[in-house]
Amino acid sequence: MASDRAASLNGSVTLGANHALDLEKTKDDHEFDYSKRSQWLRAAVLGANDGLVSTASLMMGVGAVKTDIKAMILTGFAGLVAGACSMAIGEFVSVYSQLDIELAQLRRDGGQNGEGPEGGRSEEEEEDKLPNPLQAASASALAFSAGAIVPLLGASFIKDYKVRLGAVAACASVALVVFGMVGAVLGKAPPVRSCLRVLLGGWLAMAITFGLTKLIGSSAL
């Protein structure tokens, strides 16, 4: 009887410990999804969408006045390089400014309390949660390049002018839906609404760029 009682007690302790570990894991997963992931997710998703839309729009604009495949590819490649550099520098400056503000606030809070940051955490632990400028800049540049390469690949092997324009628009549309879906799933947002918003925005940007460039080109300005 004593051995059975001891075994039952040990089993209860083990179940209780496992339950506590499960709760802690759930808490850690929740914190990871909505705090640590938010920094690179924002830069990555926005960078990919910007790279896709801006490069596809540039290529559609050039395609509105020139049928040469070389001109379209060179324009798209220049847009990829310039956009990736611009996104990286802009993200680095923006996040670094945010980092300076949050560090200053953290030190002010520690000085006012006289016992370090709130919650009993050390200053090093608090600083680990702050945004990383290099990480954000790298994610933004890489994501922009990943988005921009899609229309470039779509147009690289098609010689026919009209088919090439259609391929750029089709590849961009598919990629916009994919990026919208990924952002919605990771960010816990409604997927259909997110995809439609991204897709319609991309179509609008490509249509405006194509139309205005066609208008200016036909006016011989």
Backbone as a ProteinNet text record, in pm:
[ID]
protein_1_A
[PRIMARY]
MASDRAASLNGSVTLGANHALDLEKTKDDHEFDYSKRSQWLRAAVLGANDGLVSTASLMMGVGAVKTDIKAMILTGFAGLVAGACSMAIGEFVSVYSQLDIELAQLRRDGGQNGEGPEGGRSEEEEEDKLPNPLQAASASALAFSAGAIVPLLGASFIKDYKVRLGAVAACASVALVVFGMVGAVLGKAPPVRSCLRVLLGGWLAMAITFGLTKLIGSSAL
[TERTIARY]
83	0	86.3	190.2	278	346.8	389.3	457.4	361.5	235.6	137.4	110.6	101.3	75.5	192.7	314.8	432.7	437.7	403.2	403.4	300	182.6	77.7	120.8	189	236.1	341	432.1	534.8	474.3	371.1	304.1	237.3	176.2	110.6	212.5	326.7	431.6	483.2	502.5	551.7	453.4	323.4	221.5	217.9	230.1	229.8	348.3	465	584.8	571.6	518.5	499.9	400.9	294.8	196.2	259	342.2	409.4	502.8	573.5	662.5	584.7	468	383.8	335.2	295.4	250	362.7	482.6	597.5	633.6	624.6	653.2	552.7	425	320.4	343.6	383.7	411.4	528.6	634.4	751.5	718.1	637.7	598.2	518	429.3	346.5	433.2	529.4	616.2	700.5	745.8	826.5	746.1	623.9	541.9	514.2	492.1	442.6	543	658.8	756.3	883.2	951.5	1077.7	1056.1	948.9	925.9	882.9	820.7	761.9	864.3	986.6	1088	1127.4	1171.3	1215.4	1098.6	981.3	866	821.7	813.9	772.6	868.5	998.4	1096.9	1096.2	1082.2	1088	966.7	847.1	725.5	715.1	738.7	732.3	840.6	960.3	1068	1036.9	982.3	947.9	839.4	737.8	631.2	682.6	765.2	820.8	908.4	992.8	1078.5	1000.2	898	815.1	740.3	670.6	584.8	667.7	773.1	851.1	924.6	984.1	1058.1	963.1	852.5	755.4	697.7	671.6	618.5	720.9	847	952	959.7	956.3	965.4	842.3	725.1	604.1	610.1	665.9	677.1	769.8	885.1	977.5	916	845.7	780.6	669.9	620.3	515.2	567.5	697.9	753.7	865.4	917.7	1026.6	994.1	1017.5	993.1	1118.8	1232.5	1360.1	1367.5	1398.2	1407.1	1525.5	1633.9	1752.7	1723.4	1648.3	1614.5	1530.5	1436.9	1350.1	1428.8	1517.1	1594.2	1691.4	1759.4	1854.5	1781.9	1665.2	1587.7	1546.1	1501.1	1462.8	1579.8	1696.4	1814	1861	1860.2	1897.8	1801.5	1673.4	1575.1	1597.3	1637.3	1665.6	1781.2	1893.2	2012.2	1986.2	1930.3	1905.3	1803.2	1699.3	1596.2	1645.7	1724.5	1777.9	1869.3	1955	2043.3	1963.1	1863.9	1781.1	1703.9	1646.6	1571.1	1660.9	1780.4	1872.1	1916.1	1953.6	1999.3	1885.6	1768.8	1654.7	1613.2	1610.8	1572.9	1676.9	1804.7	1911	1899.7	1883.3	1872.7	1748.4	1636	1510.9	1518.2	1565.7	1570.9	1677.1	1787.4	1890.6	1838.6	1759.9	1699.4	1604.7	1525.4	1436.1	1514.8	1628.2	1712	1767.2	1813.8	1866.9	1760.4	1638.6	1529.8	1496.5	1486.5	1449.5	1560.5	1687.3	1797.8	1798	1774.1	1769.3	1655.4	1539.1	1425.6	1455	1523.3	1558.2	1650.7	1746.7	1839.5	1769.8	1676.3	1601.5	1516.6	1452.1	1370.7	1456.2	1574.4	1661.8	1711.7	1740.8	1787.2	1678.6	1555.8	1445.5	1411.7	1415.2	1381.9	1494.3	1617.3	1731.1	1759.3	1679.2	1696.2	1696.9	1724.3	1726.6	1588.9	1571.6	1444.3	1334.1	1210.8	1096.1	1092.6	1025.8	1009	1127.4	1229	1343.1	1439.9	1421.8	1511.8	1632.6	1746.9	1868.6	1863.3	1952.3	1956	1997.8	2086	2128	2010.6	1924.6	1807.9	1711.6	1696	1607.6	1664.9	1796.5	1858.4	1853.5	1852.5	1843.3	1711	1607.8	1476.4	1460.1	1559.1	1549.3	1575	1526.1	1544.1	1690.3	1724.4	1860.7	1868.3	1940.4	1944.4	2003.8	2113.6	2176.5	2085.9	2017.6	1926	1811.3	1755.5	1644.4	1688.2	1807.3	1857.5	1884.7	1946.5	1976.4	1849.3	1753.6	1627.6	1554.9	1558.1	1488.3	1552	1686.4	1755.9	1736.4	1749.2	1733	1589.6	1494.2	1354.7	1321.2	1372	1349.3	1404.6	1526.2	1588.3	1507.8	1457.4	1377.4	1249.7	1187.9	1068.1	1098.2	1208.8	1241.6	1284.8	1339.8	1388.7	1274.7	1155.3	1042.5	1007.3	979.4	949	1068.3	1189.8	1308	1315	1293.5	1293.8	1178.1	1064.8	949.2	969	1055.5	1074.4	1202.5	1291.6	1426.6	1430.6	1338.7	1349.1	1235.3	1170	1058	1090.4	1099	1136.1	1016.1	901.2	782.9	741.1	721.3	695.9	569.3	459	331.4	328	383.2	388.1	476.4	584.2	675.2	605.7	530.5	455.2	353.9	284.9	189	255	375.1	446.3	489.2	534	572.5	452.5	340.3	220	170.5	175.7	127.6	217.5	348.4	442	428.6	414.8	398.9	270	163.3	34.3	40.6	100.7	112.1	197.2	308.6	396.8	330.5	250.7	179.4	83.3	13.8	-78.1	-1.1	112.7	193.7	245.9	299.6	351.7	240.4	125.7	13.4	-30.8	-32.1	-70	30.9	159.9	263.9	256.7	242.8	232.8	110.4	0.1	-122.8	-111	-52.3	-39.1	55.2	170.6	268	221.9	147.2	100.1	-38	-96.6	-228.8	-336.7	-332.7	-431.2	-520.7	-639.6	-728.3	-659.4	-641.1	-561.9	-624.8	-756	-820.2	-811.7	-843.4	-837.6	-695.8	-600.5	-461.2	-413.8	-446.5	-406.1	-469.6	-597.5	-666.3	-607.9	-577.3	-520.9	-386.1	-301.1	-168.8	-179.2	-265.8	-280.3	-334.5	-440.5	-498.1	-401	-326.7	-226.6	-118.6	-73.7	27.1	-24.2	-145.2	-204.8	-217.7	-260.1	-276.9	-144.3	-37.8	93.9	143.6	129.5	174.8	92.6	-38.3	-124.2	-94.2	-76.1	-46.3	87.7	190.2	322.2	318	251.4	240.8	166	53.6	-28.7	39.8	99.9	166	287.7	365.1	482.1	438.9	332.7	279.8	233.6	167.9	119.8	235.3	335.7	449.9	528.1	543.3	615.8	545	413.8	338	334.1	360	362.7	497.4	596	730.3	794.9	776.7	840.6	980.8
-120.5	0	125.4	120.2	237.6	263.6	154.2	171.5	225.9	180	231.1	378	413.6	553.8	641.6	592.2	668.5	682.5	572.5	579.3	677.9	678	771.7	914.3	937.6	1071.6	1118.3	1025.6	1060.4	1092.2	1013.5	1040.8	1176.2	1212.7	1343.7	1456.4	1437.1	1539.2	1553.3	1437.2	1441.6	1511.3	1479.3	1544.8	1693.6	1729.3	1871.6	1943	1879.2	1940.4	1954.2	1849.4	1855.4	1964.4	1977.8	2081.8	2219.8	2237	2366	2396.1	2292	2312	2347.9	2281.9	2314.1	2457.8	2502.5	2640.2	2738.2	2705.1	2792.8	2797.9	2680.4	2676	2758.4	2745.6	2823.7	2972.7	3008.8	3150	3199	3115.9	3154.8	3166.8	3071.4	3077.4	3202.8	3237	3355.5	3481	3487.7	3604.7	3611.8	3498.2	3497.7	3543.5	3497.6	3530.4	3679.1	3743.9	3880.8	3986	3950.2	4050.6	4036.9	3921.7	3905.6	3898.1	3830.2	3813.8	3943.3	4034.1	4153.1	4241	4245.2	4334.3	4292.1	4165.4	4123	4094.3	4058.7	4031.1	4155.7	4266.9	4392.3	4429.8	4426.1	4463.3	4366.6	4236.2	4137.2	4143.9	4149.2	4151.2	4279.9	4393.7	4520.7	4529.9	4479.9	4483.8	4400.1	4280.9	4194.6	4257.5	4312.2	4377.2	4498.4	4578.6	4696.8	4656.7	4554.6	4510.5	4459	4382.6	4326.7	4435.3	4520.2	4620.4	4725.4	4776.3	4883.1	4832.8	4714.9	4662.8	4624.5	4559.6	4525.6	4651.4	4753.8	4879.2	4947.4	4947.2	5004.2	4931.5	4800.4	4722.8	4742.4	4753.5	4780.4	4919.9	5016.3	5151.7	5158.9	5094.5	5090.7	5013.5	4905	4827	4901.4	5008.3	5086.7	5166.1	5195.4	5278.4	5209.1	5098.9	5028.9	4879.9	4821.4	4677.7	4595.5	4661.6	4592.5	4521.1	4392.2	4316.3	4361.2	4404.1	4446.1	4568.5	4663.6	4784.1	4750.4	4658	4620.2	4549.2	4456.9	4381.5	4473.5	4561.3	4653.4	4747.3	4792.7	4879.5	4805.4	4682.5	4604.2	4575.1	4544.3	4516	4640.5	4754.3	4879.3	4912.4	4886.5	4908.6	4816.7	4691.3	4596.7	4645.8	4682.9	4724.7	4854.6	4952.7	5082.2	5069.3	4992.2	4976	4902.2	4795.6	4720.8	4807.8	4886.2	4976.4	5082.7	5138.9	5241.9	5187.9	5069	5008.4	4978.2	4925.6	4891.7	5015.5	5118.7	5241.3	5306.9	5315.4	5376.9	5301.3	5168.5	5087.2	5098.8	5101.6	5113.5	5245	5355.2	5486.3	5493.8	5443.2	5449.2	5368	5243.4	5155.7	5202.7	5257.9	5308.7	5426.6	5511.9	5623.2	5573	5470.9	5410.3	5347.5	5283.6	5221.3	5324.7	5438	5543.7	5595.2	5612.7	5662.3	5562.8	5434.5	5334.5	5311.8	5320.6	5308.6	5424.4	5544.3	5660.3	5647.9	5600.2	5581.4	5472.9	5368	5259.1	5308.6	5391.3	5444.6	5543.3	5619.4	5711.5	5635.2	5529	5448.5	5384.6	5336.1	5275.9	5375.4	5498.8	5601.1	5647.2	5653.7	5697.3	5592.3	5463.4	5357.3	5330.1	5349.4	5321.8	5174.3	5087.6	4943.6	4873.6	4950.7	4889.8	4893	4826.6	4825.4	4758.8	4783.8	4726.4	4575	4507.6	4363.4	4285.2	4353.5	4283	4233.2	4267.8	4222.1	4314.1	4257.2	4336.2	4424.3	4522.1	4613	4538.4	4437.9	4360.2	4283	4227.3	4153.9	4246.1	4366.9	4463	4506.2	4526	4570	4461.7	4335.1	4226.5	4229.4	4287.2	4293.4	4414.7	4503.4	4623.7	4591.4	4675.5	4649.4	4650.7	4566.6	4554.6	4621.4	4733.8	4805.1	4721.6	4650.6	4570.3	4456.3	4393.9	4285.9	4336.4	4450.4	4506.7	4549.4	4610.6	4655	4536.3	4431.3	4312.2	4244.1	4229.1	4164.4	4244.1	4376.2	4460.8	4451.2	4456.5	4449.2	4313.6	4206.4	4072.8	4048.4	4095.2	4076.4	4156.7	4279.1	4360.8	4289.7	4236.4	4165.8	4042.2	3969.1	3850.1	3885.5	3996.5	4039.3	4090.5	4164.8	4225.4	4122.9	4009.9	3910.3	3839.5	3843.8	3771.4	3825.2	3955.2	4003.6	3995.3	4004.8	3991.1	3850.8	3751.2	3614.6	3590.2	3653.9	3636.6	3692.1	3793.6	3857.8	3817.3	3750	3727.4	3637.1	3544.6	3444	3453.5	3568.7	3585.7	3698.8	3667.8	3767.5	3846.6	3783	3852.1	3963.5	4082.7	4201.6	4189.4	4157.1	4151.2	4036.9	3924.5	3810.5	3843.1	3916.2	3954.2	4044.7	4141.5	4228.7	4148.4	4056.6	3973.7	3884.1	3833.7	3747.9	3825.7	3948.6	4031.5	4055.9	4092.2	4118.1	3991.6	3877.8	3752.2	3706.8	3710.9	3671.2	3761.9	3890.6	3984.7	3957.5	3925.3	3899.8	3776.6	3669.5	3546.6	3570.9	3640.5	3667.4	3757.6	3854.1	3940.8	3861.6	3767	3682.5	3599.4	3544.3	3462.3	3546.7	3664.9	3751.1	3795.6	3826	3864.8	3752.9	3629.7	3513.7	3486.9	3494.1	3469.9	3574.6	3700.1	3804.9	3789.6	3746.1	3728.5	3612.9	3501.9	3384.2	3413.3	3471.2	3499.6	3611.6	3705.3	3817.1	3797.3	3677.1	3646.1	3741.6	3772.2	3862.3	3782	3836.3	3766.6	3747.4	3625.7	3602.3	3657.3	3640.6	3685.5	3837.4	3906.7	4052.8	4102	4038	4077.8	4056.7	3940.9	3912.1	4009.4	4037.2	4130.4	4270	4312.9	4446.4	4459	4358.6	4361.1	4350.1	4262.8	4241.5	4365.6	4424	4543.8	4660.8	4673.4	4780.2	4763.2	4640.6	4615.6	4641.5	4596.3	4623	4772.5	4846.1	4990.1	5057.6	5018.8	5078.4	5048.2	4924.1	4888.1	4958.4	4968.9	5033.4	5182.6	5249.1	5392.9	5418.1	5338.2	5356.7	5330.9	5223.9	5193.2	5303.3	5345.8	5446.3	5581	5629.9	5760.6	5757.7	5649.6	5639.2	5631.3	5558.2	5548.8	5685.6	5761.2	5893	5989.3	5987.4	6075.7	6034.3	5902.7	5856.2	5888.4	5880.8	5911.9	6060.6	6141.7	6287	6337.4	6245.4	6278.2	6385.1	6378	6473.9	6427.5
0	0	0	84.5	94.2	-38.2	-102.7	-231.4	-336.7	-336.4	-431.1	-408	-278.6	-245.3	-290.3	-270.1	-310.5	-462.6	-531.8	-678.5	-729.3	-665.6	-704.6	-679.7	-565.7	-533.6	-633.5	-667.1	-765.4	-901.4	-938.6	-1065.4	-1066.5	-953.8	-945.6	-956.5	-889.8	-895.6	-1038.2	-1104.8	-1242.8	-1335.2	-1320.5	-1402.9	-1376.9	-1248.3	-1214.6	-1274.2	-1270.1	-1327.8	-1478.4	-1544.9	-1689.6	-1727.8	-1647.1	-1674.5	-1661.7	-1559.4	-1541.4	-1657	-1704.8	-1819.3	-1944.7	-1963.5	-2079.9	-2074.6	-1954.3	-1939.5	-1968.2	-1918.9	-1942.5	-2090.1	-2157.7	-2301.3	-2380	-2341.5	-2409	-2390.9	-2269	-2241.9	-2324.5	-2333	-2411	-2558.6	-2610.3	-2751.5	-2780.2	-2685.7	-2704.5	-2709.1	-2615.8	-2612.4	-2739	-2789.7	-2910.8	-3032	-3041.3	-3157.3	-3167.3	-3055.3	-3060.5	-3016.6	-2965.3	-2927.4	-3010	-2996.6	-3068	-3218.1	-3261.5	-3404.2	-3471.1	-3398	-3458.9	-3526.7	-3474.6	-3529.9	-3670.2	-3687.5	-3819.6	-3912.1	-3855	-3939.9	-4014.6	-3944.2	-4007.8	-4119.6	-4091.4	-4192.3	-4310.3	-4282.1	-4388.7	-4480.7	-4422.2	-4503.5	-4584.2	-4518.4	-4590	-4695.9	-4664.3	-4762.8	-4885.4	-4865.4	-4978.7	-5065.4	-5002.9	-5079.6	-5156.2	-5089.6	-5156.8	-5275.4	-5254.1	-5363.4	-5481.5	-5454.6	-5561.2	-5636.7	-5562.1	-5625.9	-5699.9	-5635.7	-5699	-5822.8	-5815.2	-5930.3	-6044.4	-6010.8	-6114.7	-6179.8	-6099.9	-6154.8	-6245	-6204.7	-6289.6	-6423.5	-6417.9	-6540.9	-6629.2	-6567.7	-6645.4	-6707	-6631.6	-6684.9	-6804.5	-6793.5	-6907.3	-7024.1	-6991.1	-7095.5	-7167	-7105.9	-7170.4	-7288.5	-7290.7	-7398	-7475.5	-7421.4	-7488.9	-7495.9	-7611.7	-7628.6	-7608.4	-7591.5	-7576.7	-7442.3	-7443.1	-7319.5	-7234.5	-7299.5	-7226.6	-7140.6	-7195.5	-7120.1	-6997.8	-7014.3	-6902.6	-6792.1	-6831.8	-6733.4	-6659.7	-6732.6	-6668.8	-6572.4	-6610.7	-6522.8	-6395.3	-6412.4	-6295.5	-6204.1	-6262	-6180.3	-6106.3	-6174.9	-6108.7	-5995.2	-6017.9	-5912.5	-5793.9	-5819.7	-5711.3	-5625	-5688.5	-5612.9	-5537.8	-5607.4	-5543.1	-5431.1	-5455.2	-5353.4	-5230.8	-5250.4	-5136.9	-5052.2	-5117.6	-5042.2	-4968	-5035	-4972.3	-4852.9	-4868.9	-4759.6	-4640.7	-4666.8	-4558.6	-4482.5	-4554.4	-4487.8	-4411.6	-4475	-4407.7	-4283.2	-4291	-4175.5	-4064.6	-4102	-4002.1	-3926.2	-3999.5	-3935.3	-3846.7	-3898.2	-3822.7	-3693.9	-3705	-3587.9	-3489.7	-3539.9	-3450.1	-3369.5	-3432.7	-3359.7	-3251.4	-3286.5	-3188.2	-3073.8	-3106.8	-3004.4	-2908.1	-2961	-2874.5	-2778.2	-2829.3	-2744.6	-2634.3	-2669.3	-2570.2	-2467.9	-2510.5	-2415.1	-2316.5	-2369	-2280.2	-2179.8	-2226.7	-2136.4	-2033.1	-2074.1	-1982	-1872.2	-1908.1	-1807.2	-1714.8	-1770.1	-1683.8	-1583.5	-1631.1	-1540.4	-1431.3	-1469.8	-1370.8	-1269.4	-1314.3	-1221.4	-1126.3	-1175	-1088.9	-983.8	-1023.2	-927.8	-829.8	-876	-791.1	-775.1	-840.2	-826.8	-961.8	-1068.2	-1201.1	-1264	-1379.1	-1451.1	-1370.6	-1414.7	-1346.2	-1363.9	-1268.8	-1276.6	-1225.6	-1171.6	-1117.7	-1223.4	-1350.3	-1454.5	-1461	-1499.6	-1510	-1633.8	-1637.4	-1752.7	-1878.5	-1863.3	-1978.9	-2039.6	-1955.5	-2004.2	-2076.6	-2025.8	-2091.8	-2226.1	-2232.9	-2357.1	-2464.5	-2422.3	-2519.6	-2595.9	-2536.3	-2599.9	-2691.3	-2691.9	-2773.4	-2919.9	-3012.1	-3155.8	-3196.1	-3291.6	-3342.4	-3480.1	-3493.1	-3622.2	-3735.3	-3708.3	-3812.6	-3858	-3762.5	-3796.5	-3882.6	-3844.4	-3920.2	-4059.8	-4070.1	-4200.1	-4291.7	-4237.5	-4318	-4364.8	-4274.1	-4310.8	-4417.2	-4404.8	-4501.5	-4639.5	-4644.7	-4773.6	-4840.8	-4763.1	-4818.7	-4865.5	-4786.1	-4823.6	-4948.9	-4958.4	-5077.9	-5200.9	-5188.9	-5301.3	-5340.3	-5239.8	-5268.1	-5342.4	-5304.8	-5375.6	-5514.9	-5528.6	-5657	-5761	-5716.6	-5811.7	-5884.6	-5828.2	-5888.5	-6027.2	-6043.4	-6178.8	-6273.4	-6219.3	-6304.8	-6365.9	-6283.9	-6335.2	-6431.5	-6403.7	-6490.3	-6630.2	-6643.6	-6773.8	-6843.7	-6775	-6828.5	-6951.1	-6963.5	-7069.6	-7171.4	-7177.6	-7269.8	-7367.1	-7493.3	-7593.1	-7644.8	-7653.5	-7703.8	-7607.4	-7660.5	-7579.4	-7495.6	-7556.5	-7484.6	-7384.2	-7423.3	-7331.3	-7211.5	-7236.9	-7128.4	-7027.8	-7075.6	-6984.1	-6902.8	-6969.9	-6898.8	-6795.9	-6828.7	-6735	-6610.4	-6629.4	-6514.8	-6424.2	-6485.2	-6406	-6335.3	-6405.3	-6346.2	-6231.3	-6251.9	-6146	-6024.6	-6050.3	-5939.2	-5862.9	-5934.2	-5869	-5779	-5830.8	-5751.1	-5626.8	-5646.4	-5533.4	-5430.6	-5475.6	-5382.1	-5295	-5355.9	-5278.7	-5175.8	-5218.2	-5127.1	-5011.1	-5040.4	-4934.8	-4840.9	-4897.7	-4813.3	-4721.5	-4773.2	-4693.3	-4581.8	-4615.2	-4514.3	-4403.8	-4442.1	-4341.4	-4252.9	-4312.3	-4234.4	-4136.6	-4180.9	-4093.5	-3977.8	-4006.3	-3900.4	-3808.1	-3863.7	-3782.8	-3723.3	-3742.1	-3686.9	-3737.3	-3867.6	-3928.4	-4022.2	-4058.1	-4152.6	-4287.7	-4335.6	-4456.8	-4584.5	-4601.3	-4724.8	-4737.7	-4632.5	-4635.2	-4659.2	-4595	-4611.6	-4755.1	-4813.6	-4951.1	-5049.9	-5033	-5123.8	-5113.5	-4992.6	-4973.3	-5043.2	-5025.5	-5087.9	-5239.5	-5287.6	-5431.9	-5501.7	-5447.5	-5509.9	-5507.5	-5398.4	-5391.7	-5496.5	-5516.4	-5618.4	-5758.5	-5786.2	-5917.6	-5944.4	-5842.8	-5859.7	-5890.8	-5819.1	-5842.6	-5983.4	-6027.9	-6163.1	-6270.2	-6249.3	-6349	-6360.4	-6247	-6251	-6318.8	-6282.8	-6343.6	-6493.8	-6534.2	-6676.4	-6750.8	-6694.8	-6763	-6776	-6668.7	-6674.7	-6765.9	-6761.3	-6849	-6994.7	-7021.9	-7159	-7208.6	-7119.4	-7154.3	-7186.1	-7100	-7120.6	-7245.2	-7264.1	-7381.2	-7511.1	-7514	-7634.8	-7663.5	-7560	-7579.2	-7625.3	-7631.9	-7680	-7595.9	-7460.4	-7370.8	-7335.6
[MASK]
+++++++++++++++++++++++++++++++++++++++++++++++++++++++++++++++++++++++++++++++++++++++++++++++++++++++++++++++++++++++++++++++++++++++++++++++++++++++++++++++++++++++++++++++++++++++++++++++++++++++++++++++++++++++++++++

